[in-house]
Amino acid sequence: MAHECVAGAPAAASSTLSGIITTFMTTAAITPTGIALQWACVVMRARAETAVTVTVANQTRVKNKERSVMQVPKTAKMIAEIIAITLILTAVWMLILVGVTAVQEYGEDESALRESVAIREMARMDASGNTVASHNPYEAAAEAMPGEEARQDHIHWAALNAANSDTIGWISLESSGIDYPIVQGIDNEHYLHNTFLGERNVSGAIFLDYRDNSDFTENVRIYGHNMRNGTKFGSLSAWEGNTITIYTPRGKVLYSSTWRGALPLSDVMQIDSDLALITCVRGQPEIRYVVLAERTGDD
């Protein structure tokens, strides 16, 4: 028994120096060999406990690292979910906005069409001076005014001026649906957003530049919106005709087109032509589509 490790010795040796001494003192045989064996036992037990401590510490660090690693995916997942929800809400909002805009534009288009019908009905007059009513107002919108020879006498100027005192004439392009009254305001803003009858509407009206002479004896510029439904000057860029007729209470003025194409907005004010018909180009706010024409006669 002199060479065996005492059961309680390693635990005492690992705690304090006094424990080691106590271990030596309680050894059955205090001899150099016994002391050496007891010391070896203490050292081995201490190393074993140190190894256990290190292992526990390493395991703790590994668990903390694993916990940290597990938290990263959770955070990333949460961020991804927030982004996805935001994108979905944005898409829904955009769809609602597009839908509302489309409904609004459709309503304004319908309103402008009904007004065009009413104006053409108002302006149609027979030889007795009576307003001519169409059996179908939507057909009337597409119908031409009375024949070229008779039209001048069959435009009800009194009715048009009663509806809008800014009325100065009527424009018609051959072989097209462009057939509208012309107004002139105190600026070029009002009729960009208001119709002939004064309704607030994106289609606006066909109007003469407020700086030009309404007797059409000098260069004039006439504006109209490029509407998607083809109304106003919506068909101007596709027009392939040649003759433009301006009717006034004093007579009619004939023009023949000389050039058509796109121009920068800055060049529009520099136009030198008897007549210029001007409309916007979709998606290009700084560009205008223009038809130029020279005066060929009047009546």
Phi and psi restraints in degrees (value plus and minus 20) as a CYANA .aco file:
   2 ALA   PHI     -86.8   -46.8
   2 ALA   PSI     -45.1    -5.1
   3 HIS   PHI    -123.1   -83.1
   3 HIS   PSI     -14.4    25.6
   4 GLU   PHI    -113.5   -73.5
   4 GLU   PSI     131.0   171.0
   5 CYS   PHI     -93.9   -53.9
   5 CYS   PSI     113.2   153.2
   6 VAL   PHI     -92.3   -52.3
   6 VAL   PSI     119.3   159.3
   7 ALA   PHI     -77.2   -37.2
   7 ALA   PSI     -58.3   -18.3
   8 GLY   PHI    -110.9   -70.9
   8 GLY   PSI     -25.0    15.0
   9 ALA   PHI     -85.2   -45.2
   9 ALA   PSI     -68.3   -28.3
  10 PRO   PHI     -80.5   -40.5
  10 PRO   PSI     -59.3   -19.3
  11 ALA   PHI     -84.5   -44.5
  11 ALA   PSI     -61.8   -21.8
  12 ALA   PHI     -87.8   -47.8
  12 ALA   PSI     -58.1   -18.1
  13 ALA   PHI     -87.5   -47.5
  13 ALA   PSI     -50.1   -10.1
  14 SER   PHI     -98.7   -58.7
  14 SER   PSI     -33.5     6.5
  15 SER   PHI    -113.9   -73.9
  15 SER   PSI     -74.1   -34.1
  16 THR   PHI    -164.3  -124.3
  16 THR   PSI     145.4   185.4
  17 LEU   PHI     -85.6   -45.6
  17 LEU   PSI     -54.4   -14.4
  18 SER   PHI     -84.8   -44.8
  18 SER   PSI     -52.1   -12.1
  19 GLY   PHI     -85.3   -45.3
  19 GLY   PSI     -58.9   -18.9
  20 ILE   PHI     -83.8   -43.8
  20 ILE   PSI     -63.8   -23.8
  21 ILE   PHI     -83.3   -43.3
  21 ILE   PSI     -61.8   -21.8
  22 THR   PHI     -80.0   -40.0
  22 THR   PSI     -59.6   -19.6
  23 THR   PHI     -80.9   -40.9
  23 THR   PSI     -66.1   -26.1
  24 PHE   PHI     -80.7   -40.7
  24 PHE   PSI     -58.3   -18.3
  25 MET   PHI     -92.0   -52.0
  25 MET   PSI     -45.0    -5.0
  26 THR   PHI    -114.3   -74.3
  26 THR   PSI     -14.7    25.3
  27 THR   PHI     -89.3   -49.3
  27 THR   PSI     120.1   160.1
  28 ALA   PHI     -81.6   -41.6
  28 ALA   PSI     -56.2   -16.2
  29 ALA   PHI    -154.3  -114.3
  29 ALA   PSI      90.1   130.1
  30 ILE   PHI    -110.5   -70.5
  30 ILE   PSI      76.0   116.0
  31 THR   PHI    -153.7  -113.7
  31 THR   PSI     142.6   182.6
  32 PRO   PHI     -74.0   -34.0
  32 PRO   PSI     -62.2   -22.2
  33 THR   PHI     -87.9   -47.9
  33 THR   PSI     -62.0   -22.0
  34 GLY   PHI     -83.1   -43.1
  34 GLY   PSI     -63.1   -23.1
  35 ILE   PHI     -80.6   -40.6
  35 ILE   PSI     -63.1   -23.1
  36 ALA   PHI     -81.9   -41.9
  36 ALA   PSI     -63.2   -23.2
  37 LEU   PHI     -85.3   -45.3
  37 LEU   PSI     -62.1   -22.1
  38 GLN   PHI     -82.8   -42.8
  38 GLN   PSI     -60.3   -20.3
  39 TRP   PHI     -85.1   -45.1
  39 TRP   PSI     -58.7   -18.7
  40 ALA   PHI     -83.6   -43.6
  40 ALA   PSI     -60.3   -20.3
  41 CYS   PHI     -81.6   -41.6
  41 CYS   PSI     -64.2   -24.2
  42 VAL   PHI     -80.9   -40.9
  42 VAL   PSI     -67.4   -27.4
  43 VAL   PHI     -80.7   -40.7
  43 VAL   PSI     -64.0   -24.0
  44 MET   PHI     -85.1   -45.1
  44 MET   PSI     -61.4   -21.4
  45 ARG   PHI     -85.8   -45.8
  45 ARG   PSI     -60.7   -20.7
  46 ALA   PHI     -82.4   -42.4
  46 ALA   PSI     -63.2   -23.2
  47 ARG   PHI     -83.6   -43.6
  47 ARG   PSI     -59.9   -19.9
  48 ALA   PHI     -82.2   -42.2
  48 ALA   PSI     -65.1   -25.1
  49 GLU   PHI     -87.1   -47.1
  49 GLU   PSI     -56.4   -16.4
  50 THR   PHI     -82.7   -42.7
  50 THR   PSI     -62.0   -22.0
  51 ALA   PHI     -82.4   -42.4
  51 ALA   PSI     -59.8   -19.8
  52 VAL   PHI     -84.0   -44.0
  52 VAL   PSI     -62.7   -22.7
  53 THR   PHI     -81.3   -41.3
  53 THR   PSI     -65.4   -25.4
  54 VAL   PHI     -81.3   -41.3
  54 VAL   PSI     -63.3   -23.3
  55 THR   PHI     -81.3   -41.3
  55 THR   PSI     -65.3   -25.3
  56 VAL   PHI     -80.4   -40.4
  56 VAL   PSI     -63.2   -23.2
  57 ALA   PHI     -82.3   -42.3
  57 ALA   PSI     -63.2   -23.2
  58 ASN   PHI     -82.5   -42.5
  58 ASN   PSI     -62.5   -22.5
  59 GLN   PHI     -83.4   -43.4
  59 GLN   PSI     -58.3   -18.3
  60 THR   PHI     -83.0   -43.0
  60 THR   PSI     -63.7   -23.7
  61 ARG   PHI     -83.4   -43.4
  61 ARG   PSI     -60.1   -20.1
  62 VAL   PHI     -82.9   -42.9
  62 VAL   PSI     -63.8   -23.8
  63 LYS   PHI     -84.0   -44.0
  63 LYS   PSI     -62.1   -22.1
  64 ASN   PHI     -82.7   -42.7
  64 ASN   PSI     -59.4   -19.4
  65 LYS   PHI     -85.3   -45.3
  65 LYS   PSI     -63.0   -23.0
  66 GLU   PHI     -83.2   -43.2
  66 GLU   PSI     -60.5   -20.5
  67 ARG   PHI     -83.0   -43.0
  67 ARG   PSI     -61.3   -21.3
  68 SER   PHI     -84.7   -44.7
  68 SER   PSI     -63.1   -23.1
  69 VAL   PHI     -82.9   -42.9
  69 VAL   PSI     -57.3   -17.3
  70 MET   PHI     -89.5   -49.5
  70 MET   PSI     -50.9   -10.9
  71 GLN   PHI     -90.9   -50.9
  71 GLN   PSI     -51.1   -11.1
  72 VAL   PHI     -81.2   -41.2
  72 VAL   PSI     -70.5   -30.5
  73 PRO   PHI     -80.3   -40.3
  73 PRO   PSI     -56.5   -16.5
  74 LYS   PHI     -83.4   -43.4
  74 LYS   PSI     -63.4   -23.4
  75 THR   PHI     -84.8   -44.8
  75 THR   PSI     -64.7   -24.7
  76 ALA   PHI     -81.8   -41.8
  76 ALA   PSI     -60.2   -20.2
  77 LYS   PHI     -84.3   -44.3
  77 LYS   PSI     -61.1   -21.1
  78 MET   PHI     -83.2   -43.2
  78 MET   PSI     -63.5   -23.5
  79 ILE   PHI     -82.8   -42.8
  79 ILE   PSI     -62.2   -22.2
  80 ALA   PHI     -82.4   -42.4
  80 ALA   PSI     -60.1   -20.1
  81 GLU   PHI     -85.8   -45.8
  81 GLU   PSI     -60.2   -20.2
  82 ILE   PHI     -82.9   -42.9
  82 ILE   PSI     -64.0   -24.0
  83 ILE   PHI     -82.8   -42.8
  83 ILE   PSI     -63.3   -23.3
  84 ALA   PHI     -82.1   -42.1
  84 ALA   PSI     -64.5   -24.5
  85 ILE   PHI     -83.0   -43.0
  85 ILE   PSI     -60.8   -20.8
  86 THR   PHI     -82.6   -42.6
  86 THR   PSI     -63.7   -23.7
  87 LEU   PHI     -83.6   -43.6
  87 LEU   PSI     -61.3   -21.3
  88 ILE   PHI     -83.7   -43.7
  88 ILE   PSI     -65.8   -25.8
  89 LEU   PHI     -82.8   -42.8
  89 LEU   PSI     -59.2   -19.2
  90 THR   PHI     -83.8   -43.8
  90 THR   PSI     -63.0   -23.0
  91 ALA   PHI     -83.3   -43.3
  91 ALA   PSI     -62.2   -22.2
  92 VAL   PHI     -82.8   -42.8
  92 VAL   PSI     -63.3   -23.3
  93 TRP   PHI     -82.6   -42.6
  93 TRP   PSI     -61.8   -21.8
  94 MET   PHI     -83.9   -43.9
  94 MET   PSI     -60.7   -20.7
  95 LEU   PHI     -82.9   -42.9
  95 LEU   PSI     -62.5   -22.5
  96 ILE   PHI     -82.7   -42.7
  96 ILE   PSI     -64.1   -24.1
  97 LEU   PHI     -82.8   -42.8
  97 LEU   PSI     -65.0   -25.0
  98 VAL   PHI     -82.6   -42.6
  98 VAL   PSI     -62.0   -22.0
  99 GLY   PHI     -83.0   -43.0
  99 GLY   PSI     -65.5   -25.5
 100 VAL   PHI     -82.7   -42.7
 100 VAL   PSI     -62.5   -22.5
 101 THR   PHI     -83.0   -43.0
 101 THR   PSI     -63.0   -23.0
 102 ALA   PHI     -82.9   -42.9
 102 ALA   PSI     -62.9   -22.9
 103 VAL   PHI     -83.6   -43.6
 103 VAL   PSI     -61.6   -21.6
 104 GLN   PHI     -83.8   -43.8
 104 GLN   PSI     -65.8   -25.8
 105 GLU   PHI     -84.0   -44.0
 105 GLU   PSI     -60.3   -20.3
 106 TYR   PHI     -82.2   -42.2
 106 TYR   PSI     -63.1   -23.1
 107 GLY   PHI     -82.8   -42.8
 107 GLY   PSI     -61.1   -21.1
 108 GLU   PHI     -89.2   -49.2
 108 GLU   PSI     -57.8   -17.8
 109 ASP   PHI     -81.2   -41.2
 109 ASP   PSI     -65.3   -25.3
 110 GLU   PHI     -83.3   -43.3
 110 GLU   PSI     -60.9   -20.9
 111 SER   PHI     -84.0   -44.0
 111 SER   PSI     -63.0   -23.0
 112 ALA   PHI     -85.5   -45.5
 112 ALA   PSI     -57.8   -17.8
 113 LEU   PHI     -85.0   -45.0
 113 LEU   PSI     -64.2   -24.2
 114 ARG   PHI     -81.2   -41.2
 114 ARG   PSI     -57.0   -17.0
 115 GLU   PHI     -86.3   -46.3
 115 GLU   PSI     -62.3   -22.3
 116 SER   PHI     -78.5   -38.5
 116 SER   PSI     -61.6   -21.6
 117 VAL   PHI     -79.9   -39.9
 117 VAL   PSI     -67.4   -27.4
 118 ALA   PHI     -82.7   -42.7
 118 ALA   PSI     -60.4   -20.4
 119 ILE   PHI     -86.8   -46.8
 119 ILE   PSI     -63.1   -23.1
 120 ARG   PHI     -86.7   -46.7
 120 ARG   PSI     -57.1   -17.1
 121 GLU   PHI     -83.3   -43.3
 121 GLU   PSI     -61.4   -21.4
 122 MET   PHI     -83.2   -43.2
 122 MET   PSI     -57.7   -17.7
 123 ALA   PHI    -103.7   -63.7
 123 ALA   PSI     -36.0     4.0
 124 ARG   PHI     -99.0   -59.0
 124 ARG   PSI     106.6   146.6
 125 MET   PHI    -161.5  -121.5
 125 MET   PSI     117.8   157.8
 126 ASP   PHI    -105.9   -65.9
 126 ASP   PSI    -196.8  -156.8
 127 ALA   PHI     -84.6   -44.6
 127 ALA   PSI     -41.9    -1.9
 128 SER   PHI    -108.3   -68.3
 128 SER   PSI     -21.7    18.3
 129 GLY   PHI      68.2   108.2
 129 GLY   PSI      -7.6    32.4
 130 ASN   PHI    -114.2   -74.2
 130 ASN   PSI     123.4   163.4
 131 THR   PHI     -88.4   -48.4
 131 THR   PSI     114.1   154.1
 132 VAL   PHI    -113.9   -73.9
 132 VAL   PSI     101.6   141.6
 133 ALA   PHI    -118.8   -78.8
 133 ALA   PSI     118.2   158.2
 134 SER   PHI    -108.4   -68.4
 134 SER   PSI     128.6   168.6
 135 HIS   PHI     -90.2   -50.2
 135 HIS   PSI     -41.7    -1.7
 136 ASN   PHI    -155.6  -115.6
 136 ASN   PSI      86.8   126.8
 137 PRO   PHI     -79.8   -39.8
 137 PRO   PSI     -49.0    -9.0
 138 TYR   PHI     -94.6   -54.6
 138 TYR   PSI     -48.3    -8.3
 139 GLU   PHI     -91.3   -51.3
 139 GLU   PSI     -55.8   -15.8
 140 ALA   PHI     -82.8   -42.8
 140 ALA   PSI     -51.4   -11.4
 141 ALA   PHI     -85.5   -45.5
 141 ALA   PSI     -49.8    -9.8
 142 ALA   PHI    -114.9   -74.9
 142 ALA   PSI     -34.5     5.5
 143 GLU   PHI     -92.8   -52.8
 143 GLU   PSI     130.7   170.7
 144 ALA   PHI     -98.4   -58.4
 144 ALA   PSI     142.0   182.0
 145 MET   PHI     -89.7   -49.7
 145 MET   PSI     157.9   197.9
 146 PRO   PHI     -75.4   -35.4
 146 PRO   PSI     144.4   184.4
 147 GLY   PHI     -71.7   -31.7
 147 GLY   PSI     138.0   178.0
 148 GLU   PHI     -74.2   -34.2
 148 GLU   PSI     -61.6   -21.6
 149 GLU   PHI     -89.2   -49.2
 149 GLU   PSI     -53.5   -13.5
 150 ALA   PHI    -119.6   -79.6
 150 ALA   PSI     -34.5     5.5
 151 ARG   PHI     -79.8   -39.8
 151 ARG   PSI     -63.0   -23.0
 152 GLN   PHI     -74.7   -34.7
 152 GLN   PSI     -61.4   -21.4
 153 ASP   PHI    -101.4   -61.4
 153 ASP   PSI     -30.1     9.9
 154 HIS   PHI    -130.1   -90.1
 154 HIS   PSI      -4.3    35.7
 155 ILE   PHI    -115.6   -75.6
 155 ILE   PSI     103.7   143.7
 156 HIS   PHI    -102.0   -62.0
 156 HIS   PSI      60.3   100.3
 157 TRP   PHI     -83.4   -43.4
 157 TRP   PSI     -56.5   -16.5
 158 ALA   PHI     -82.1   -42.1
 158 ALA   PSI     -61.3   -21.3
 159 ALA   PHI     -87.5   -47.5
 159 ALA   PSI     -61.3   -21.3
 160 LEU   PHI     -85.2   -45.2
 160 LEU   PSI     -62.4   -22.4
 161 ASN   PHI     -89.9   -49.9
 161 ASN   PSI     -49.4    -9.4
 162 ALA   PHI     -88.8   -48.8
 162 ALA   PSI     -54.9   -14.9
 163 ALA   PHI     -95.5   -55.5
 163 ALA   PSI     -54.4   -14.4
 164 ASN   PHI    -175.2  -135.2
 164 ASN   PSI      92.0   132.0
 165 SER   PHI     -90.8   -50.8
 165 SER   PSI     -28.1    11.9
 166 ASP   PHI    -103.8   -63.8
 166 ASP   PSI     -18.9    21.1
 167 THR   PHI     -84.7   -44.7
 167 THR   PSI     110.2   150.2
 168 ILE   PHI    -145.8  -105.8
 168 ILE   PSI     -32.1     7.9
 169 GLY   PHI     158.3   198.3
 169 GLY   PSI    -188.8  -148.8
 170 TRP   PHI    -162.5  -122.5
 170 TRP   PSI     114.3   154.3
 171 ILE   PHI    -131.9   -91.9
 171 ILE   PSI     120.2   160.2
 172 SER   PHI    -161.6  -121.6
 172 SER   PSI     110.3   150.3
 173 LEU   PHI    -127.9   -87.9
 173 LEU   PSI     110.6   150.6
 174 GLU   PHI     -79.1   -39.1
 174 GLU   PSI     124.0   164.0
 175 SER   PHI      35.0    75.0
 175 SER   PSI      21.3    61.3
 176 SER   PHI    -169.6  -129.6
 176 SER   PSI     150.3   190.3
 177 GLY   PHI    -111.6   -71.6
 177 GLY   PSI     -14.1    25.9
 178 ILE   PHI    -100.1   -60.1
 178 ILE   PSI      83.9   123.9
 179 ASP   PHI    -176.7  -136.7
 179 ASP   PSI      65.6   105.6
 180 TYR   PHI    -160.5  -120.5
 180 TYR   PSI     139.0   179.0
 181 PRO   PHI     -92.9   -52.9
 181 PRO   PSI     134.3   174.3
 182 ILE   PHI    -132.5   -92.5
 182 ILE   PSI     114.5   154.5
 183 VAL   PHI    -140.3  -100.3
 183 VAL   PSI     145.6   185.6
 184 GLN   PHI    -160.7  -120.7
 184 GLN   PSI     101.4   141.4
 185 GLY   PHI    -120.0   -80.0
 185 GLY   PSI    -192.4  -152.4
 186 ILE   PHI    -104.4   -64.4
 186 ILE   PSI     -27.6    12.4
 187 ASP   PHI    -173.2  -133.2
 187 ASP   PSI    -198.6  -158.6
 188 ASN   PHI    -119.0   -79.0
 188 ASN   PSI     -10.9    29.1
 189 GLU   PHI    -112.9   -72.9
 189 GLU   PSI     -62.2   -22.2
 190 HIS   PHI     -76.0   -36.0
 190 HIS   PSI     -70.4   -30.4
 191 TYR   PHI    -103.6   -63.6
 191 TYR   PSI     -16.9    23.1
 192 LEU   PHI     -92.7   -52.7
 192 LEU   PSI     -48.7    -8.7
 193 HIS   PHI    -143.8  -103.8
 193 HIS   PSI     -18.6    21.4
 194 ASN   PHI    -149.3  -109.3
 194 ASN   PSI     120.2   160.2
 195 THR   PHI    -101.5   -61.5
 195 THR   PSI     157.3   197.3
 196 PHE   PHI     -75.5   -35.5
 196 PHE   PSI     -59.3   -19.3
 197 LEU   PHI    -108.4   -68.4
 197 LEU   PSI     -12.5    27.5
 198 GLY   PHI      69.2   109.2
 198 GLY   PSI     -10.7    29.3
 199 GLU   PHI    -100.3   -60.3
 199 GLU   PSI     117.0   157.0
 200 ARG   PHI     -90.9   -50.9
 200 ARG   PSI      94.8   134.8
 201 ASN   PHI    -179.0  -139.0
 201 ASN   PSI     120.5   160.5
 202 VAL   PHI     -84.8   -44.8
 202 VAL   PSI     -39.1     0.9
 203 SER   PHI     -93.7   -53.7
 203 SER   PSI     -43.0    -3.0
 204 GLY   PHI      40.2    80.2
 204 GLY   PSI    -167.9  -127.9
 205 ALA   PHI    -160.9  -120.9
 205 ALA   PSI     148.7   188.7
 206 ILE   PHI    -105.0   -65.0
 206 ILE   PSI     101.5   141.5
 207 PHE   PHI    -159.0  -119.0
 207 PHE   PSI     132.4   172.4
 208 LEU   PHI    -108.7   -68.7
 208 LEU   PSI     122.6   162.6
 209 ASP   PHI     -73.8   -33.8
 209 ASP   PSI     113.1   153.1
 210 TYR   PHI     -83.5   -43.5
 210 TYR   PSI     -36.3     3.7
 211 ARG   PHI    -111.1   -71.1
 211 ARG   PSI     -27.4    12.6
 212 ASP   PHI    -113.9   -73.9
 212 ASP   PSI     138.3   178.3
 213 ASN   PHI     -99.2   -59.2
 213 ASN   PSI     110.5   150.5
 214 SER   PHI     -99.0   -59.0
 214 SER   PSI     -22.8    17.2
 215 ASP   PHI    -107.7   -67.7
 215 ASP   PSI     -22.9    17.1
 216 PHE   PHI      41.3    81.3
 216 PHE   PSI       7.3    47.3
 217 THR   PHI    -108.4   -68.4
 217 THR   PSI     -32.9     7.1
 218 GLU   PHI    -145.7  -105.7
 218 GLU   PSI    -197.8  -157.8
 219 ASN   PHI     -78.0   -38.0
 219 ASN   PSI     114.4   154.4
 220 VAL   PHI    -153.7  -113.7
 220 VAL   PSI     132.8   172.8
 221 ARG   PHI    -145.2  -105.2
 221 ARG   PSI     109.3   149.3
 222 ILE   PHI    -139.9   -99.9
 222 ILE   PSI     111.8   151.8
 223 TYR   PHI    -132.9   -92.9
 223 TYR   PSI     130.1   170.1
 224 GLY   PHI    -180.5  -140.5
 224 GLY   PSI     126.6   166.6
 225 HIS   PHI     -91.6   -51.6
 225 HIS   PSI     127.6   167.6
 226 ASN   PHI    -108.6   -68.6
 226 ASN   PSI      59.9    99.9
 227 MET   PHI     -96.4   -56.4
 227 MET   PSI     123.2   163.2
 228 ARG   PHI     -84.5   -44.5
 228 ARG   PSI     -49.1    -9.1
 229 ASN   PHI    -105.4   -65.4
 229 ASN   PSI     -13.1    26.9
 230 GLY   PHI      68.2   108.2
 230 GLY   PSI     -25.2    14.8
 231 THR   PHI     -98.1   -58.1
 231 THR   PSI     153.8   193.8
 232 LYS   PHI      34.3    74.3
 232 LYS   PSI    -144.3  -104.3
 233 PHE   PHI    -119.0   -79.0
 233 PHE   PSI       6.4    46.4
 234 GLY   PHI     -85.0   -45.0
 234 GLY   PSI     -41.5    -1.5
 235 SER   PHI    -126.9   -86.9
 235 SER   PSI     -11.6    28.4
 236 LEU   PHI     -83.2   -43.2
 236 LEU   PSI     -62.1   -22.1
 237 SER   PHI     -88.6   -48.6
 237 SER   PSI     -39.7     0.3
 238 ALA   PHI    -118.9   -78.9
 238 ALA   PSI     -22.5    17.5
 239 TRP   PHI     -88.6   -48.6
 239 TRP   PSI     111.3   151.3
 240 GLU   PHI    -137.0   -97.0
 240 GLU   PSI     -10.7    29.3
 241 GLY   PHI     -97.9   -57.9
 241 GLY   PSI    -190.5  -150.5
 242 ASN   PHI    -152.7  -112.7
 242 ASN   PSI     -55.7   -15.7
 243 THR   PHI    -114.7   -74.7
 243 THR   PSI     112.7   152.7
 244 ILE   PHI    -141.5  -101.5
 244 ILE   PSI     110.0   150.0
 245 THR   PHI    -139.0   -99.0
 245 THR   PSI     109.0   149.0
 246 ILE   PHI    -130.7   -90.7
 246 ILE   PSI     101.0   141.0
 247 TYR   PHI    -120.5   -80.5
 247 TYR   PSI     119.1   159.1
 248 THR   PHI    -154.7  -114.7
 248 THR   PSI     147.0   187.0
 249 PRO   PHI     -81.7   -41.7
 249 PRO   PSI     -37.5     2.5
 250 ARG   PHI    -114.6   -74.6
 250 ARG   PSI     -34.0     6.0
 251 GLY   PHI     133.6   173.6
 251 GLY   PSI    -181.7  -141.7
 252 LYS   PHI    -148.7  -108.7
 252 LYS   PSI     131.9   171.9
 253 VAL   PHI    -142.5  -102.5
 253 VAL   PSI     112.4   152.4
 254 LEU   PHI    -125.0   -85.0
 254 LEU   PSI     120.8   160.8
 255 TYR   PHI    -152.3  -112.3
 255 TYR   PSI     133.8   173.8
 256 SER   PHI    -144.9  -104.9
 256 SER   PSI     108.7   148.7
 257 SER   PHI     -84.5   -44.5
 257 SER   PSI     121.7   161.7
 258 THR   PHI    -140.0  -100.0
 258 THR   PSI     -44.4    -4.4
 259 TRP   PHI    -181.9  -141.9
 259 TRP   PSI     128.2   168.2
 260 ARG   PHI    -168.3  -128.3
 260 ARG   PSI     123.0   163.0
 261 GLY   PHI     144.0   184.0
 261 GLY   PSI    -193.4  -153.4
 262 ALA   PHI    -116.0   -76.0
 262 ALA   PSI     122.2   162.2
 263 LEU   PHI    -156.0  -116.0
 263 LEU   PSI     129.1   169.1
 264 PRO   PHI     -82.9   -42.9
 264 PRO   PSI     126.1   166.1
 265 LEU   PHI     -76.1   -36.1
 265 LEU   PSI     -55.1   -15.1
 266 SER   PHI     -84.7   -44.7
 266 SER   PSI     -43.6    -3.6
 267 ASP   PHI    -108.9   -68.9
 267 ASP   PSI     -33.6     6.4
 268 VAL   PHI     -82.5   -42.5
 268 VAL   PSI     -60.7   -20.7
 269 MET   PHI     -89.9   -49.9
 269 MET   PSI     -32.7     7.3
 270 GLN   PHI    -115.9   -75.9
 270 GLN   PSI     -16.5    23.5
 271 ILE   PHI     -83.3   -43.3
 271 ILE   PSI     113.8   153.8
 272 ASP   PHI    -142.1  -102.1
 272 ASP   PSI      70.3   110.3
 273 SER   PHI    -172.4  -132.4
 273 SER   PSI     132.6   172.6
 274 ASP   PHI     -77.2   -37.2
 274 ASP   PSI     -59.7   -19.7
 275 LEU   PHI    -163.9  -123.9
 275 LEU   PSI     117.2   157.2
 276 ALA   PHI    -153.0  -113.0
 276 ALA   PSI     102.5   142.5
 277 LEU   PHI    -120.1   -80.1
 277 LEU   PSI     106.6   146.6
 278 ILE   PHI    -148.5  -108.5
 278 ILE   PSI     113.2   153.2
 279 THR   PHI    -162.5  -122.5
 279 THR   PSI     146.3   186.3
 280 CYS   PHI    -103.7   -63.7
 280 CYS   PSI     146.6   186.6
 281 VAL   PHI    -138.0   -98.0
 281 VAL   PSI     103.1   143.1
 282 ARG   PHI     -79.3   -39.3
 282 ARG   PSI     112.1   152.1
 283 GLY   PHI      59.7    99.7
 283 GLY   PSI     -20.7    19.3
 284 GLN   PHI    -154.0  -114.0
 284 GLN   PSI      60.0   100.0
 285 PRO   PHI     -82.0   -42.0
 285 PRO   PSI     -39.2     0.8
 286 GLU   PHI    -118.5   -78.5
 286 GLU   PSI     -10.7    29.3
 287 ILE   PHI    -140.6  -100.6
 287 ILE   PSI     125.3   165.3
 288 ARG   PHI    -149.9  -109.9
 288 ARG   PSI     122.0   162.0
 289 TYR   PHI    -112.2   -72.2
 289 TYR   PSI     111.8   151.8
 290 VAL   PHI    -150.4  -110.4
 290 VAL   PSI     119.1   159.1
 291 VAL   PHI    -137.0   -97.0
 291 VAL   PSI     101.0   141.0
 292 LEU   PHI    -120.7   -80.7
 292 LEU   PSI     126.6   166.6
 293 ALA   PHI    -167.7  -127.7
 293 ALA   PSI     132.7   172.7
 294 GLU   PHI    -129.1   -89.1
 294 GLU   PSI     129.3   169.3
 295 ARG   PHI     -94.6   -54.6
 295 ARG   PSI     109.8   149.8
 296 THR   PHI    -134.8   -94.8
 296 THR   PSI     -32.3     7.7
 297 GLY   PHI     148.1   188.1
 297 GLY   PSI     152.9   192.9
 298 ASP   PHI    -169.9  -129.9
 298 ASP   PSI     152.4   192.4
